[in-house]
Amino acid sequence: MRRRAILLLLLLLLAASSAPAATARAPFACAPGGPAASLPFCRRSLPVQARARDLVSRLTRAEKVRLLVNNAAGVPRLGVSGYEWWSEALHGVSDTGPGVRFGGAFPGATAFPQVIGAAAALNATLWELIGRAVSDEARAMYNGGAAGLTFWSPNVNIFRDPRWGRGQETPGEDPAVSSRYAAAYVRGLQQQPYAGGRLKLAACCKHFTAYDLDRWGGTDRFHFNAVVAPQDLEDTFNVPFRACVADGGAAAVMCSYNQVNGVPTCADEAFLKGTIRGKWGLDGYIVSDCDSVDVFFRDQHYTRTTEDAVAATLRAGLDLDCGPFLAQYTEAAVAAGKVSDADVDAALLNTVAVQVRLGMFDGDPAAGPFGHLGPRDVCTPAHQELALEAARQGVVLLKNGRGKHRAGVLPLRPATHRVVAVVGPHAEATVVMIGNYAGKPCRYTTPLQGVARYVKQAVHQAGCTDVACAGSQQPIAAAVDAARRADATIVVAGLDQKVEAEGLDRSSLLLPGRQAELISAVAKAAKGPVILVLMSGGPIDIAFALNDPRIAGILWAGYPGQAGGQAIADVIFGHHNPGGKLPMTWYPQDYLQKAPMTNMAMRANPKSGYPGRTYRFYTGPTVLPFGHGLSYTQFTHSLAHAPAQLTVQLAGGHAAATSLLNATRSGGSARAVRVAHARCEGLAVPVHVDVRNVGGRDGAHSVLVYHAAPRSAAVAGAPARQLVAFEKVHVPAGGVARVEMAVGVCEGLSVADRDGVRRIPVGEHSLMIGELTHSVTIGVEQLGV
């Protein structure tokens, strides 16, 4: 994987360096000869904060409040233009927000796989490369006046419940995967190796926090109070946001619509000022989800007056309102003494500082480091090849039945399978493949087109008129007849945005309508092997297909982006050896009766029959487990290096350490050291694994390292297992590759207690890598006690 990633990076850099200069847009501010060109906020030599303070100090109160909203007004007397803060780039530049406009020189942008599919690649290098490509296209569009520079992406909420319509936007259910994705994608978007914390784009991690219900069972996101235990906040919901800020350096965080434990997140000072800005050190701004302030006033009735709502959110630490509320009511709130001018200034200093870091107060954008980017840097061959490669890497092989000579039926062979029937509601998918929060793609390759490139004849019959596949008039018989005549049949089925989307949670985990009937009928009649391809964001109960021996192979492709059809065909016909892994658990349909979406508890409750959530805590049966994914080859692991013992030193002097050690005792002999009391810097377990490809094909393999705390751990509620490290490696057939990882003790081997306090259990910890289990005994330096 490293060689391929390096090649893609070189292609991206070559494309950027060879692109012609774009037509320069008018300066946002500080135009040469303009009214403010000589003022301090236009001087690039001054520190960012000094420039921001200077501008804010020159504004009237009326001018200030109009800068507190996403469609910020200009200040003509100072030569400052209006600005639309809301642009989106979840998996490519998107026109979901008003900041992006396609047309003219920018008819579209590269549409990468929806995030859930990219996450299945388990390749952090790939995630950052996607971010870099998107940043090039976004900056090019900004230079052409077609986009902003502040992009409210990525979505790093945990995919807690399989029904959630927006789970497709996330990296899945695991905090470690979501954290690494968040940091990698943000680094790719922002690209900030420049002096003074300069930014190429400003990324925004959303939606903080415990937001994963849109509309279910009479409850919607605008009225939902998520009751969340401190333990679950600490070890699940907040983990990706911490990584986004602390590791990725995100320039913004978005608070969500819902309340958490009775307080709207956009009015929660402990969250916004205390955690995001205080503990994690956000260098940037905090923005509301659109109309969130209005929502907690009018729908949640959290405050009595509009002025109280302004005070609640500004004093909590909100800097920018997506919506008009703060522009409408802040002046009255100041006049009423609910908030001060200093509160308003504090918010503006954070937003203006980000604009300064983006170069928006540096005059002519064509003279900046990204001024050369233009239309020819959008939809480049390198970017489209990267979209195809990302789609390939995200395909997960769920089943590969035995064929002749005991080998898997897949991959199909064009010489043998000359006539292939391509059926199902997604056989000619286009818009479906890009999911939600998408833009206008450069082009599409449908599954039918992808297959047709490999075979003598691709025969198409839809089988269902649409994804709903409802009613007695579905053309199932025509699809069955095509399968009866073909050498092989590929059924492309699944979900779409009419089944799962923002504002639309699912009511079932089964395939919609008569899709399952279509699949089974085709499998029963087919002359040759039947391959089922699923497109979806969320998991599907496909137990019937997994258990049907007539269905030889099953692939999950997520929503694979503009090149999805080519990627699917490349996997089916063996041009690409699949290496994707499921980023979420696939539950049986009856799970839904046991776990209401409104129950936010991650951990199982045997007394009530509540089964828990995600592979870390779920105690019931699965259709397919988290991390499942097959290959056309086989890999084995051997442990090259890992210590058997490690000692945690306690922070502080001798007397303090004695006190802290005593404080770790938790009854009996079980002990756990508070992470706050440990010397964490450099404290890690090195794990070196040799991966051997013992099959006959080159392939990529994800090495997954899971951790289990000591069975006698002093901390109740520890996960059954928890992913703590992963890397993807390409290994040629018959070859071996060493993967070197490090598991931080304070991050990876700690467990959150019921109060949300991180502790490191003392004793024997288990690290599980494939078929291997390695024990590491954690001790505490006694310091003479």
ChimeraX attribute file (.defattr): number of C-alpha atoms within 10 A of each C-alpha:
attribute: neighborCount
match mode: 1-to-1
recipient: residues
	/A:1	17
	/A:2	13
	/A:3	10
	/A:4	12
	/A:5	16
	/A:6	14
	/A:7	13
	/A:8	19
	/A:9	22
	/A:10	13
	/A:11	18
	/A:12	22
	/A:13	14
	/A:14	12
	/A:15	19
	/A:16	22
	/A:17	12
	/A:18	12
	/A:19	16
	/A:20	14
	/A:21	16
	/A:22	19
	/A:23	16
	/A:24	18
	/A:25	16
	/A:26	15
	/A:27	20
	/A:28	20
	/A:29	27
	/A:30	24
	/A:31	20
	/A:32	14
	/A:33	9
	/A:34	14
	/A:35	15
	/A:36	18
	/A:37	19
	/A:38	13
	/A:39	13
	/A:40	16
	/A:41	26
	/A:42	24
	/A:43	17
	/A:44	14
	/A:45	9
	/A:46	13
	/A:47	14
	/A:48	21
	/A:49	16
	/A:50	14
	/A:51	22
	/A:52	25
	/A:53	19
	/A:54	15
	/A:55	20
	/A:56	19
	/A:57	11
	/A:58	12
	/A:59	15
	/A:60	10
	/A:61	15
	/A:62	11
	/A:63	16
	/A:64	24
	/A:65	22
	/A:66	21
	/A:67	25
	/A:68	28
	/A:69	26
	/A:70	23
	/A:71	20
	/A:72	22
	/A:73	19
	/A:74	17
	/A:75	17
	/A:76	11
	/A:77	10
	/A:78	17
	/A:79	17
	/A:80	21
	/A:81	16
	/A:82	16
	/A:83	17
	/A:84	19
	/A:85	24
	/A:86	22
	/A:87	25
	/A:88	29
	/A:89	27
	/A:90	28
	/A:91	29
	/A:92	30
	/A:93	32
	/A:94	28
	/A:95	22
	/A:96	17
	/A:97	18
	/A:98	16
	/A:99	23
	/A:100	24
	/A:101	21
	/A:102	17
	/A:103	9
	/A:104	10
	/A:105	13
	/A:106	21
	/A:107	15
	/A:108	23
	/A:109	28
	/A:110	31
	/A:111	33
	/A:112	34
	/A:113	32
	/A:114	30
	/A:115	29
	/A:116	28
	/A:117	35
	/A:118	33
	/A:119	29
	/A:120	29
	/A:121	27
	/A:122	29
	/A:123	26
	/A:124	21
	/A:125	20
	/A:126	28
	/A:127	25
	/A:128	22
	/A:129	24
	/A:130	26
	/A:131	24
	/A:132	25
	/A:133	29
	/A:134	28
	/A:135	26
	/A:136	25
	/A:137	28
	/A:138	33
	/A:139	24
	/A:140	26
	/A:141	28
	/A:142	21
	/A:143	26
	/A:144	21
	/A:145	17
	/A:146	20
	/A:147	28
	/A:148	23
	/A:149	30
	/A:150	25
	/A:151	29
	/A:152	24
	/A:153	28
	/A:154	29
	/A:155	24
	/A:156	33
	/A:157	30
	/A:158	27
	/A:159	31
	/A:160	26
	/A:161	27
	/A:162	29
	/A:163	26
	/A:164	25
	/A:165	26
	/A:166	25
	/A:167	30
	/A:168	25
	/A:169	26
	/A:170	26
	/A:171	32
	/A:172	31
	/A:173	28
	/A:174	25
	/A:175	25
	/A:176	21
	/A:177	24
	/A:178	26
	/A:179	23
	/A:180	24
	/A:181	31
	/A:182	32
	/A:183	26
	/A:184	25
	/A:185	29
	/A:186	31
	/A:187	26
	/A:188	25
	/A:189	28
	/A:190	25
	/A:191	20
	/A:192	19
	/A:193	11
	/A:194	11
	/A:195	8
	/A:196	11
	/A:197	15
	/A:198	19
	/A:199	23
	/A:200	24
	/A:201	29
	/A:202	29
	/A:203	32
	/A:204	29
	/A:205	30
	/A:206	25
	/A:207	25
	/A:208	27
	/A:209	24
	/A:210	24
	/A:211	26
	/A:212	27
	/A:213	28
	/A:214	24
	/A:215	20
	/A:216	19
	/A:217	10
	/A:218	5
	/A:219	14
	/A:220	18
	/A:221	19
	/A:222	20
	/A:223	18
	/A:224	20
	/A:225	21
	/A:226	23
	/A:227	15
	/A:228	16
	/A:229	16
	/A:230	16
	/A:231	22
	/A:232	22
	/A:233	19
	/A:234	19
	/A:235	22
	/A:236	20
	/A:237	27
	/A:238	21
	/A:239	20
	/A:240	30
	/A:241	28
	/A:242	24
	/A:243	24
	/A:244	32
	/A:245	25
	/A:246	17
	/A:247	18
	/A:248	23
	/A:249	26
	/A:250	30
	/A:251	26
	/A:252	28
	/A:253	29
	/A:254	27
	/A:255	26
	/A:256	25
	/A:257	30
	/A:258	31
	/A:259	25
	/A:260	22
	/A:261	12
	/A:262	14
	/A:263	16
	/A:264	28
	/A:265	30
	/A:266	30
	/A:267	26
	/A:268	22
	/A:269	20
	/A:270	14
	/A:271	20
	/A:272	26
	/A:273	19
	/A:274	15
	/A:275	15
	/A:276	24
	/A:277	19
	/A:278	12
	/A:279	13
	/A:280	18
	/A:281	15
	/A:282	22
	/A:283	18
	/A:284	25
	/A:285	25
	/A:286	27
	/A:287	29
	/A:288	27
	/A:289	23
	/A:290	19
	/A:291	17
	/A:292	26
	/A:293	31
	/A:294	21
	/A:295	20
	/A:296	24
	/A:297	21
	/A:298	15
	/A:299	12
	/A:300	20
	/A:301	13
	/A:302	19
	/A:303	15
	/A:304	10
	/A:305	14
	/A:306	20
	/A:307	23
	/A:308	18
	/A:309	26
	/A:310	29
	/A:311	24
	/A:312	22
	/A:313	25
	/A:314	24
	/A:315	22
	/A:316	20
	/A:317	25
	/A:318	31
	/A:319	27
	/A:320	25
	/A:321	29
	/A:322	23
	/A:323	19
	/A:324	18
	/A:325	20
	/A:326	28
	/A:327	22
	/A:328	17
	/A:329	18
	/A:330	29
	/A:331	22
	/A:332	15
	/A:333	21
	/A:334	19
	/A:335	12
	/A:336	12
	/A:337	12
	/A:338	16
	/A:339	21
	/A:340	17
	/A:341	16
	/A:342	10
	/A:343	17
	/A:344	24
	/A:345	19
	/A:346	17
	/A:347	21
	/A:348	23
	/A:349	24
	/A:350	22
	/A:351	22
	/A:352	23
	/A:353	24
	/A:354	27
	/A:355	23
	/A:356	22
	/A:357	26
	/A:358	21
	/A:359	25
	/A:360	22
	/A:361	25
	/A:362	23
	/A:363	22
	/A:364	19
	/A:365	22
	/A:366	18
	/A:367	11
	/A:368	13
	/A:369	11
	/A:370	18
	/A:371	20
	/A:372	22
	/A:373	28
	/A:374	26
	/A:375	23
	/A:376	18
	/A:377	28
	/A:378	30
	/A:379	22
	/A:380	21
	/A:381	14
	/A:382	22
	/A:383	28
	/A:384	22
	/A:385	17
	/A:386	24
	/A:387	27
	/A:388	26
	/A:389	22
	/A:390	28
	/A:391	30
	/A:392	31
	/A:393	28
	/A:394	33
	/A:395	33
	/A:396	29
	/A:397	26
	/A:398	20
	/A:399	24
	/A:400	21
	/A:401	18
	/A:402	14
	/A:403	12
	/A:404	7
	/A:405	7
	/A:406	8
	/A:407	12
	/A:408	18
	/A:409	21
	/A:410	23
	/A:411	19
	/A:412	19
	/A:413	15
	/A:414	17
	/A:415	10
	/A:416	10
	/A:417	19
	/A:418	16
	/A:419	22
	/A:420	28
	/A:421	30
	/A:422	30
	/A:423	32
	/A:424	32
	/A:425	22
	/A:426	29
	/A:427	24
	/A:428	22
	/A:429	22
	/A:430	20
	/A:431	19
	/A:432	19
	/A:433	30
	/A:434	28
	/A:435	28
	/A:436	23
	/A:437	20
	/A:438	25
	/A:439	27
	/A:440	20
	/A:441	23
	/A:442	17
	/A:443	16
	/A:444	19
	/A:445	20
	/A:446	24
	/A:447	27
	/A:448	25
	/A:449	18
	/A:450	20
	/A:451	28
	/A:452	19
	/A:453	14
	/A:454	20
	/A:455	17
	/A:456	14
	/A:457	15
	/A:458	22
	/A:459	19
	/A:460	20
	/A:461	23
	/A:462	21
	/A:463	29
	/A:464	25
	/A:465	16
	/A:466	18
	/A:467	21
	/A:468	18
	/A:469	23
	/A:470	14
	/A:471	9
	/A:472	8
	/A:473	9
	/A:474	17
	/A:475	16
	/A:476	24
	/A:477	14
	/A:478	17
	/A:479	27
	/A:480	24
	/A:481	16
	/A:482	25
	/A:483	32
	/A:484	19
	/A:485	17
	/A:486	21
	/A:487	19
	/A:488	24
	/A:489	31
	/A:490	30
	/A:491	30
	/A:492	28
	/A:493	29
	/A:494	29
	/A:495	25
	/A:496	22
	/A:497	17
	/A:498	12
	/A:499	19
	/A:500	23
	/A:501	21
	/A:502	17
	/A:503	14
	/A:504	19
	/A:505	24
	/A:506	18
	/A:507	15
	/A:508	17
	/A:509	20
	/A:510	18
	/A:511	21
	/A:512	18
	/A:513	15
	/A:514	18
	/A:515	26
	/A:516	18
	/A:517	13
	/A:518	24
	/A:519	26
	/A:520	18
	/A:521	16
	/A:522	29
	/A:523	27
	/A:524	17
	/A:525	17
	/A:526	24
	/A:527	17
	/A:528	20
	/A:529	23
	/A:530	28
	/A:531	26
	/A:532	24
	/A:533	26
	/A:534	25
	/A:535	26
	/A:536	25
	/A:537	33
	/A:538	27
	/A:539	29
	/A:540	26
	/A:541	19
	/A:542	20
	/A:543	16
	/A:544	13
	/A:545	19
	/A:546	20
	/A:547	10
	/A:548	13
	/A:549	14
	/A:550	19
	/A:551	26
	/A:552	22
	/A:553	25
	/A:554	25
	/A:555	23
	/A:556	30
	/A:557	32
	/A:558	33
	/A:559	31
	/A:560	35
	/A:561	34
	/A:562	29
	/A:563	32
	/A:564	34
	/A:565	28
	/A:566	25
	/A:567	29
	/A:568	28
	/A:569	25
	/A:570	21
	/A:571	23
	/A:572	26
	/A:573	18
	/A:574	16
	/A:575	12
	/A:576	21
	/A:577	23
	/A:578	27
	/A:579	27
	/A:580	32
	/A:581	26
	/A:582	28
	/A:583	29
	/A:584	28
	/A:585	28
	/A:586	24
	/A:587	25
	/A:588	20
	/A:589	17
	/A:590	11
	/A:591	18
	/A:592	16
	/A:593	8
	/A:594	12
	/A:595	18
	/A:596	13
	/A:597	21
	/A:598	17
	/A:599	13
	/A:600	21
	/A:601	22
	/A:602	26
	/A:603	20
	/A:604	18
	/A:605	13
	/A:606	10
	/A:607	6
	/A:608	8
	/A:609	10
	/A:610	21
	/A:611	20
	/A:612	23
	/A:613	22
	/A:614	24
	/A:615	22
	/A:616	19
	/A:617	19
	/A:618	20
	/A:619	17
	/A:620	14
	/A:621	12
	/A:622	17
	/A:623	16
	/A:624	21
	/A:625	17
	/A:626	19
	/A:627	19
	/A:628	18
	/A:629	23
	/A:630	19
	/A:631	22
	/A:632	22
	/A:633	20
	/A:634	17
	/A:635	21
	/A:636	16
	/A:637	18
	/A:638	15
	/A:639	16
	/A:640	13
	/A:641	13
	/A:642	17
	/A:643	12
	/A:644	13
	/A:645	14
	/A:646	17
	/A:647	14
	/A:648	22
	/A:649	18
	/A:650	24
	/A:651	15
	/A:652	14
	/A:653	10
	/A:654	14
	/A:655	10
	/A:656	12
	/A:657	21
	/A:658	16
	/A:659	13
	/A:660	19
	/A:661	21
	/A:662	12
	/A:663	14
	/A:664	19
	/A:665	14
	/A:666	14
	/A:667	8
	/A:668	7
	/A:669	10
	/A:670	17
	/A:671	24
	/A:672	24
	/A:673	27
	/A:674	22
	/A:675	21
	/A:676	14
	/A:677	19
	/A:678	22
	/A:679	14
	/A:680	17
	/A:681	9
	/A:682	9
	/A:683	18
	/A:684	18
	/A:685	20
	/A:686	14
	/A:687	20
	/A:688	16
	/A:689	21
	/A:690	17
	/A:691	23
	/A:692	20
	/A:693	24
	/A:694	17
	/A:695	17
	/A:696	12
	/A:697	17
	/A:698	19
	/A:699	22
	/A:700	23
	/A:701	27
	/A:702	21
	/A:703	21
	/A:704	17
	/A:705	23
	/A:706	21
	/A:707	24
	/A:708	22
	/A:709	24
	/A:710	20
	/A:711	15
	/A:712	14
	/A:713	21
	/A:714	25
	/A:715	23
	/A:716	11
	/A:717	17
	/A:718	23
	/A:719	19
	/A:720	15
	/A:721	17
	/A:722	22
	/A:723	22
	/A:724	23
	/A:725	20
	/A:726	23
	/A:727	17
	/A:728	20
	/A:729	20
	/A:730	20
	/A:731	21
	/A:732	18
	/A:733	17
	/A:734	14
	/A:735	14
	/A:736	17
	/A:737	15
	/A:738	16
	/A:739	18
	/A:740	14
	/A:741	19
	/A:742	16
	/A:743	20
	/A:744	18
	/A:745	22
	/A:746	23
	/A:747	17
	/A:748	20
	/A:749	24
	/A:750	25
	/A:751	29
	/A:752	24
	/A:753	20
	/A:754	16
	/A:755	12
	/A:756	15
	/A:757	17
	/A:758	23
	/A:759	24
	/A:760	28
	/A:761	27
	/A:762	24
	/A:763	22
	/A:764	20
	/A:765	21
	/A:766	20
	/A:767	25
	/A:768	18
	/A:769	22
	/A:770	14
	/A:771	8
	/A:772	12
	/A:773	13
	/A:774	16
	/A:775	18
	/A:776	17
	/A:777	16
	/A:778	21
	/A:779	19
	/A:780	19
	/A:781	14
	/A:782	14
	/A:783	13
	/A:784	7
	/A:785	11
